[in-house]
Amino acid sequence: MSDLYSDFNYPGSELHSQRAREKAGRTSLSKAEPIVKASDIAYILFNKTDLRLQKAFLVDFGFQIAQETPDALYMRGTGALPYFYVAHKNAKLNGFFGAGYSVNSEAELHRVSEICAQPISAIDGPGGGQRVRLHDPDGFIVDLVWGRELVDELPQRQLPAVNTPSEKVRVNTGIRTKTAPSPVHRLGHYVLSVSNFEESIQWYMRHLGIIPTDVQCLEDGTPALAFNRLDKGATPADHHTVVLVQNAAAGYMHSAYETLDIDSVGQGQQYLKLNGWNHFWGIGRHILGSQVFDYWLDPSGDELEHYADGDVFDAEFETRYHPLDMGSLWAWGDDVPPAMRPRFSLKRMIAAVRAIKTGRIERKTLGMLKKAMELPARPWF
Ligand SMILES: [Fe+2]
C-alpha cells in the first residue's frame, strides 16, 4: 500500500479481521483489453413520471435547462457539454436506465460499431451527435458517443481567498455565499449495484477502457466494489467516473454532480432545505476520492450528490485494494442515514434468493457481503 493510504483508517476500521486485511489485494482484477478508451462521461438517462416536478427539483439542485419538450427534459451545467442529464417522460416508470460516454474520434465510434455489431444512430437532443448503443451485463444502456456540439461555458463566481493560521490573504472582506442553487458544473460519476461483479467489471473495462482506482474486497479477498476512472493517459481523470458494487440485484445507487467549492456544497444545502426537498446524507468528506459531498433525494427517491474538491489520477497510478465496509465511505461528517444501514427487507430477501437460484451470485459471496456491510460503520452505531 502506498503512502497515499498509509493513513487509510477511520473510526471503526480497526474492526476488520486480520484475515480481511491480509487477503485484500491477493486476488487482483485481471485487466481486459479495451475496445476503446472513453474520454468523458457524456450523459445519464432516467425515466420520470412527472417531468414538471423533476424540473423543479433539478433547477433547485443547480442544473440549467438545455431543452424541454413534452417528452423529455435535457439539463446542462455551467460546463461545455450541451446537456448531461436526461429525464424521459414515462407514464409508469421512474428511475435510471443508462449512461453515455464520449469517445475520442469518429473512427473509434466505427470501431465499437463493428466489433460489437451495433449500428451507429443519431442522438436526439441539443448538440446532436452519433452513438452506438450497448447494454451492460445487467441490461443497462451504455452509449458510446461522438460528435456532440459543445456550448459556451457559463460564468462562475470568483473563488474566495483562504486564510490559514500562517497566512492571512483575505483582508477587510468576508465570505458571503448567497443562498442559491449550487452551480452544478458537470456530471462527475454514478454508482451501480451489479448482480455479478466480475462479469460487470470485465465488461466495463473492455467496452470503456476504465481503470479501477480503488477496489474493496470481501473477507476472502474477492473484489466486490470498484471505483473506476477513465484512462486519459497523462491527463488526470476523476478518481471515479463509474462505481460498480456487488449486490443481490442490479440497480442505480446515485449520481454525482461537481460544483465549485465547499461553500457551493453548503450553499446548495441551504437552498434545497429552504425549498422543502428531501435531504439524504451530508455534508461530509469521502475517503476514497476525497470529495466533500452532500446527498439529496429527487421527487421519485433517486439519490443525487453535490460534490467538490475530488481527487484526480493519471493512467499510471496503480490500483489499490482494501477491505470492504461501509465505514470507509467517509472521513468526517454526518453519520450515514438509517436508510443506508444494513436492514432486512422481504424485497432484498427475494432478490437474494433469485440471484442464487439464477447463478448470478454464490450463497457464500452473499454471506460475506452481508458480513462486510454489517460491520458497524462507526463504533457509536
Ligand atoms: Fe458519489
Residues whose N, C-alpha, C, O or C-beta is under 5 A from the ligand:
A	BS01	LIG	A256 E305
